[in-house]
């Protein structure tokens, strides 16, 4: 878990690997950065990791990328993907392919669900 937290808290564009994310214990709520909390959810899908992420208005998930696919659905609130300047509203989904850098900024208090998996 220390490896994951050090990567998430690094303001430089950092690769966060599937293996690092896998270290997040199921059911444990963790503060990633100021105003950003995550909880890994149990699932029965082999090779996929599921999370619930909450962001307070004004909080930021620093620029990063993965060696896997990340799909997210915004359940509540409003986010800005800073690099592409795309606003994400409730009930919209976004997909980041492996190597695609992204930064999320909370325009409102927000909750989203995401899954990470290796491309087939």
N, C-alpha and C positions, 0 to 999 in steps of 0.2 A: 504494500500500500504506500510505503514511503516513496518508492520510485514513481508511482502514479502522481502523487501529490507534488513532488518536486517538478515534474514535467508540466502539470496543469498550472502551477504557480509561476512558471517561467514566462516573462513577457515577450521573449523572442519566439519566432515561429518554430515550434517544437513538434517532432513526431511523437505521437502518443500511440504506442503499439497495442495491438490486440492483447498481447500477453500482459502488458502493464495494466490495462483496464480490467483484465480478468482477476487481478489481485484484489479488486474491490469486493469485500465480503457481501454475500446476499443478505438483504434486510438491514444493513447498517447504513444509517444516515451520516453523511460526511460533509463538512463544509469544505468546498474546493477552494474558493476565494471569498473575499468579502461580499456577502449577499447572495452567494451561489451555493446551494446544497444539493446533494445527489443521494439517491438510494438505489442500489442494485436490486432488481426484482427477480424473483424466481421464475423460471420458465422451463418448458420441456422441449425446446427446439435446440437440437444439437448444433454446436458451432455458432450460436448467437447469444449475445448479451443484451439484457434489457434494463433500462434505467428510467427513473422519474427524476426530473431536475426542476428545482424551483429557483427563480431569480427575482431578487428585489429590484424595483425600479432603480435604474442608474447603475446596476451592477454589470460586470463585464466578464466574459470568458475569453481569455487571451488567445491571440492567434495561434492556431495549431493545425496539425493534419494527422491522418492516421494511415496505417498500412492495411486498412480494411474499409469497408463501406459503412457509413453512418447515415441512418435514416431517422428523421425526427418528425413528430407531429406536435404542433402547438395546441395544447388543450385550453389554455386560458392566458389572456394577456396579449402583449405585442412585443415583438423583438425586431432588431435590425441586424442583418448580417452585414457587418461593417465593410468588408473587403469589396463585395459586389454591390453594396448600397441597396440591398433588397429588404423591404419590410415584410415581416412574417406576421400574419394575423391569425387569430384563433381558428382552429380546425384546418389549418393549411399544413401541408407536408413539404419537407425539403430533403434532398438527398445529396450527400457529399461522397464522391468517389474517392478511392485511395489516392493519397497525395494532394488532394484539393484542400488548400488552406482556408480556414474560416475563423471568424471572430464574431461572437454574439454579444449584443448590447441590449439590455432590457429597457424598452421604452415605457413599460408598465410592469407591475408585479406580474410574473408569468410562471406558468408550469408547462413543461413539455415532457414528452416521453420519447425515448430514442432506443434504437437497437443498433448494435454493431455486429457485423458478420464479415467473413472473408468472401471475396468474390468467387463465383463458381467457374 
